């Protein structure tokens, strides 16, 4: 009988003869590792997105003011007085051109030359565009060669007629031969005339491949590009009916619709004041040019056209306006006075100021009027009011320099 005290104490699941060869595990000391995994594999992607965002910002955003840019003290140009938009019989409308043309050609062709852009000023007779005329030039060359041959035939027929006339005097030629020679000579002359007419026709068609400005004006729309087909009757997805739209800015006038109940104030030649929506504090003198000879039944209005007496570069087609009908005594508005701080004037040969626009210096020459107190001076031209100007400017600053603004 074996004594229980001598029985070896072996753990469950282990062999008694294994001894210390296998390690023992303490399950009570086991723990779950909750340390967050590293994201090193994400860094290249994040770096790529960061570089892309920086590039887009550099390309698209306006340049930032650098701390190295010089700091300047600025002030705003003031306006004082002037005629405000008056009350009374008034109507809203738009500036429209009386003379406007969509330039095109009578013949279809491919555009190979375009000499203008939107805003280009042209003079009457200037070449605006050209179409491809190589096929027509080839036809013209063939006709000119044909004319040389016809002229040679005409000369041969003339000599033959002279010979027959000489022979007929000596009765050596029949009447029939003489008549034939005369007919051949007339036919040769007619053939030369026919070729001349064809040449004139082709030359006229070649001339139509060049688009000329019919009057002096400004290009307001560019309707075609080089390489496109241009025709007075546009057909096809790549065809254009006109090349550009030309407007005579000297013909700009105001189009309004006046209520029938106030039509008594509108008569040809009546004075008006015209206020642009963009510049409501300054009135332009004008007068009624025409009252339309028919009314709009649906709107109960009559169209009225008013022409400008005063003009400047601010008048543009399609600008909104307000037209006020005024008595003769009030037809001359007083423009507002433009007041500039004396500290903004530069000591140069001509009165000059530095205007700041979007952090960039712009040098302007101005004309001066009377002084207003000790600090201000009235400006005749060069400024319209509202501009930001540099005070006590550094004379080394140049046109196009970037600056930082600081109010006085």
HUQUITA-V810428 format. One record per backbone hydrogen bond with DSSP energy under -1.0 kcal/mol. CO is the residue of the C=O (numbers start at 1). NH is the residue of the N-H. If there is no record, write none. Layout:
# HUQUITA-V810428
CO;NH + CO;NH
This chain:
# HUQUITA-V810428
3;6 + 4;7 + 8;10 + 11;14 + 15;18 + 18;21 + 26;29 + 27;30 + 39;42 + 42;46 + 43;47 + 44;48 + 45;49 + 46;50 + 47;51 + 48;52 + 49;53 + 50;54 + 51;55 + 52;56 + 53;57 + 54;58 + 55;59 + 56;60 + 57;61 + 66;69 + 70;404 + 72;406 + 73;391 + 75;389 + 77;386 + 78;339 + 80;337 + 89;325 + 91;323 + 93;321 + 94;255 + 95;318 + 96;253 + 99;248 + 101;246 + 103;243 + 109;230 + 110;132 + 111;227 + 113;130 + 117;120 + 120;219 + 122;217 + 123;126 + 126;213 + 128;115 + 129;211 + 130;112 + 130;113 + 133;137 + 134;138 + 135;139 + 136;140 + 137;141 + 138;142 + 139;143 + 140;144 + 141;145 + 142;146 + 143;147 + 144;148 + 145;149 + 146;150 + 147;151 + 148;152 + 149;153 + 150;154 + 151;155 + 152;156 + 153;157 + 154;158 + 155;159 + 156;160 + 157;161 + 158;162 + 159;163 + 160;164 + 161;165 + 162;166 + 163;167 + 164;168 + 167;172 + 174;178 + 175;179 + 176;180 + 177;181 + 178;182 + 179;183 + 180;184 + 181;185 + 182;186 + 183;187 + 184;188 + 185;189 + 186;190 + 187;191 + 188;192 + 189;193 + 190;194 + 191;195 + 192;196 + 193;197 + 194;198 + 195;199 + 196;200 + 197;201 + 198;202 + 199;203 + 200;204 + 201;205 + 202;206 + 203;207 + 204;208 + 206;209 + 207;210 + 209;131 + 211;128 + 211;129 + 213;125 + 217;122 + 218;247 + 219;119 + 221;245 + 225;228 + 228;111 + 229;240 + 230;109 + 236;239 + 238;229 + 240;231 + 243;223 + 243;224 + 244;103 + 245;220 + 245;221 + 246;101 + 247;218 + 248;251 + 249;252 + 251;98 + 253;96 + 254;306 + 255;94 + 256;304 + 258;302 + 259;262 + 260;263 + 262;265 + 263;266 + 267;270 + 270;288 + 271;326 + 272;286 + 273;324 + 274;284 + 275;322 + 279;282 + 284;274 + 285;309 + 285;310 + 286;272 + 287;307 + 288;269 + 290;305 + 296;300 + 296;301 + 300;260 + 301;296 + 302;258 + 303;292 + 304;256 + 305;289 + 305;290 + 306;254 + 307;287 + 312;315 + 316;319 + 319;95 + 320;277 + 321;93 + 322;275 + 323;91 + 324;273 + 327;330 + 328;331 + 334;83 + 337;80 + 338;379 + 339;78 + 340;377 + 341;344 + 342;345 + 343;392 + 346;348 + 351;366 + 352;346 + 353;364 + 354;390 + 355;362 + 357;360 + 359;403 + 360;357 + 361;400 + 362;355 + 364;353 + 367;380 + 370;378 + 372;376 + 375;342 + 376;372 + 377;340 + 378;369 + 381;367 + 387;77 + 388;356 + 389;75 + 394;397 + 398;401 + 401;361 + 404;72 + 406;74
